[in-house]
Structures are given as C-alpha cells and as structure tokens.
Amino acid sequence: MNRKPLKIVIITVVLFALVFSLVYAAPARVSAKPVDEKEIKVYAYRIEPLVTMDEERPGFLSEVAKLIVEDPVMDVIVEVSPVAVLMKYSLIQSVGAAAIGLESDFSGAELKDLVGLPLHVMEGKEYMLYFNTINPKGQPLYEAAVKNLEEIKNDGTFEELRKKYNLD
C-alpha cells in the first residue's frame, strides 16, 4: 500500500490550516506601543476638497486639524494617503495619535480605541477627527482639540476656512 498520496494530502491540509489561521486570526495591532516619532502625525486620506495631497491647498479638514491639534513640544503634520485603507493601516500599525476619516473607515473593534471629534458633514457623511486612546498622547490631544475647535468656531476662523474651500 502506497502512503505517499495520503501524506501529501495531510501535509497540504495542515499547511492550509496554518496559513488560514495566520491570515484570519492575526491581531489587529502588531504592537501596542506607539512608534517613537519626532512629530505628531494626523493621518488622513484624499477626500477632495476636504483633504488633498496639495501642500499649498491641503483642504478644509487638513487645515482645521492643524489648527486644533497641538503639542507643546512636537510639530503637528497631516500625512495624507491616497486611500482610506492606507490611512487606517498607518494609524493602527504605528499606534498613531489621530486620523481624519469616517466611522465606516474603521471596524467596531478599532473604534473602541478611538474617540471622535465631529468636524464636518458633507453629502450625508460625517467626517471626524479620531484620536487613538492607546497612544498616550491621544487623550490629551483630544481634550485640547475640543477646546481649540470651539475657539476657532467662536473667533470666525472655522467659517473663513469653509469659505476658502467653498463649503458654504
């Protein structure tokens, strides 16, 4: 009796099960530690005209985020990806501090670690600035951003930006 085909089938099934478990049971995060960065990055993806890849006219949400997210030591930059999945990957894998997006950009499990600040509604979609509570800077940045957003709404800066990007 030749057992060689049986061994090949068993090895194939075991390898398939191993690959399947690695792909579908992988944790959402590789590390729970934030990447040590020299600046605070707010991740975003291209959402014309709200977020663009144009440095001269970065978009309404990019400019608002830069105004309301502040850190006493580090500069704040908005890093724009061409698509949402890259923004999400950058935020989650680097345990980044914040990201601009929609609730639908994240899974329910991911949203448990994020606290959102509503920034703008367009075409029935509510764009939020999400702060990552796993990042030690996430909660303090959120608290400052809430205060700063209220300030720029009260002093007229928010409306000026809306007009600049024709969002009236």
C-alpha positions as CSV (number, residue, x, y, z in Angstrom):
1,M,0.0,0.0,0.0
2,N,1.4,3.4,-1.0
3,R,1.0,6.0,1.7
4,K,2.7,8.8,-0.2
5,P,-0.5,10.4,-1.6
6,L,-2.1,10.3,1.9
7,K,1.0,12.1,3.4
8,I,0.8,14.8,0.7
9,V,-2.9,15.3,1.5
10,I,-2.3,15.6,5.2
11,I,0.6,18.0,4.8
12,T,-1.4,20.1,2.4
13,V,-4.3,20.3,4.8
14,V,-2.0,21.2,7.8
15,L,-0.3,23.9,5.7
16,F,-3.6,25.3,4.6
17,A,-4.9,25.4,8.2
18,L,-1.7,27.1,9.3
19,V,-1.8,29.8,6.6
20,F,-5.6,30.3,7.2
21,S,-5.1,30.8,11.0
22,L,-2.2,33.2,10.5
23,V,-4.1,35.3,8.0
24,Y,-7.5,35.4,9.6
25,A,-6.6,35.2,13.3
26,A,-3.8,37.8,13.2
27,P,-4.2,40.5,15.8
28,A,-5.3,44.0,14.6
29,R,-2.2,45.5,16.1
30,V,1.4,44.4,15.8
31,S,2.4,46.4,18.8
32,A,0.6,48.3,21.5
33,K,3.4,50.8,21.7
34,P,3.4,54.0,19.6
35,V,6.2,54.4,17.1
36,D,8.6,56.9,18.5
37,E,8.2,60.0,16.3
38,K,9.7,63.4,16.1
39,E,6.3,65.0,15.3
40,I,2.6,64.3,15.9
41,K,1.1,62.9,12.7
42,V,-2.6,63.2,11.9
43,Y,-3.2,60.6,9.3
44,A,-5.7,61.2,6.6
45,Y,-6.7,60.1,3.1
46,R,-7.6,62.1,0.0
47,I,-11.2,63.4,0.2
48,E,-11.5,66.2,-2.3
49,P,-11.9,69.1,-1.5
50,L,-11.7,68.3,2.3
51,V,-8.3,66.7,2.3
52,T,-5.9,66.9,-0.7
53,M,-2.4,66.0,-1.4
54,D,-1.6,69.6,-2.5
55,E,0.6,71.2,0.1
56,E,-0.5,74.7,-1.0
57,R,-4.2,74.0,-0.6
58,P,-4.3,71.0,1.7
59,G,-8.1,71.0,2.2
60,F,-10.5,72.2,4.8
61,L,-10.2,69.2,7.2
62,S,-6.4,69.3,7.0
63,E,-6.2,72.9,7.9
64,V,-8.7,72.5,10.7
65,A,-6.8,69.6,12.1
66,K,-3.5,71.6,12.0
67,L,-5.2,74.4,13.9
68,I,-6.8,72.4,16.7
69,V,-4.3,69.6,17.3
70,E,-1.4,71.0,19.3
71,D,1.5,69.6,21.2
72,P,3.8,71.8,23.4
73,V,6.9,70.0,22.2
74,M,6.4,68.5,18.8
75,D,5.2,69.8,15.4
76,V,1.9,68.6,14.1
77,I,1.7,67.4,10.5
78,V,-1.1,65.9,8.4
79,E,0.1,62.9,6.5
80,V,-2.2,62.2,3.5
81,S,-2.5,58.8,1.9
82,P,-4.3,58.3,-1.5
83,V,-6.9,55.8,0.0
84,A,-8.6,55.2,3.4
85,V,-7.1,51.7,3.9
86,L,-3.6,53.2,4.0
87,M,-4.6,55.9,6.5
88,K,-6.2,53.3,8.7
89,Y,-3.1,51.0,8.4
90,S,-0.8,53.9,9.3
91,L,-2.9,54.9,12.4
92,I,-3.4,51.3,13.7
93,Q,0.0,49.8,13.0
94,S,2.0,52.8,14.2
95,V,-0.4,53.3,17.1
96,G,-0.6,56.9,15.9
97,A,-2.3,59.7,17.8
98,A,-5.0,60.8,15.4
99,A,-6.7,60.4,12.0
100,I,-9.3,62.1,9.8
101,G,-12.0,59.9,8.5
102,L,-15.4,58.4,8.6
103,E,-16.8,55.9,11.2
104,S,-17.2,53.4,8.3
105,D,-13.4,53.5,7.8
106,F,-12.9,51.5,11.0
107,S,-14.1,48.3,12.4
108,G,-16.1,48.1,15.6
109,A,-13.1,46.7,17.4
110,E,-10.9,49.5,16.2
111,L,-13.5,52.2,17.1
112,K,-13.3,51.0,20.7
113,D,-9.8,52.5,20.9
114,L,-10.8,55.7,19.2
115,V,-12.6,58.8,20.4
116,G,-14.1,61.0,17.6
117,L,-14.5,64.8,17.3
118,P,-17.0,65.8,14.6
119,L,-15.5,68.3,12.1
120,H,-17.8,68.5,9.0
121,V,-20.8,66.9,7.3
122,M,-20.8,66.7,3.6
123,E,-23.2,64.8,1.3
124,G,-24.6,63.0,4.4
125,K,-21.2,61.8,5.6
126,E,-19.8,63.0,9.0
127,Y,-16.1,63.5,8.9
128,M,-14.4,63.1,12.2
129,L,-11.0,63.6,13.8
130,Y,-10.4,60.4,15.6
131,F,-7.9,60.2,18.5
132,N,-6.2,56.9,19.4
133,T,-6.6,56.3,23.1
134,I,-3.9,53.6,23.0
135,N,-1.4,56.3,22.2
136,P,-0.5,58.1,25.4
137,K,-0.8,61.4,23.6
138,G,-4.3,60.6,22.2
139,Q,-6.5,61.6,25.1
140,P,-4.6,64.9,25.9
141,L,-4.6,65.8,22.2
142,Y,-8.4,65.1,22.1
143,E,-9.1,67.3,25.1
144,A,-7.0,70.2,23.7
145,A,-8.6,69.8,20.2
146,V,-12.2,70.0,21.6
147,K,-11.2,73.3,23.3
148,N,-9.4,74.6,20.2
149,L,-12.2,73.7,17.8
150,E,-14.6,75.7,20.0
151,E,-12.2,78.6,19.9
152,I,-11.8,78.7,16.1
153,K,-15.6,78.4,15.7
154,N,-16.1,81.4,18.0
155,D,-13.4,83.6,16.5
156,G,-14.5,83.0,12.9
157,T,-11.5,81.1,11.7
158,F,-13.6,78.0,11.1
159,E,-16.1,79.9,8.8
160,E,-13.2,81.6,7.0
161,L,-11.8,78.2,6.1
162,R,-15.2,77.0,5.0
163,K,-15.4,79.9,2.6
164,K,-11.8,79.4,1.4
165,Y,-12.8,75.9,0.2
166,N,-16.3,76.9,-1.0
167,L,-18.1,74.8,1.6
168,D,-21.0,77.2,2.3
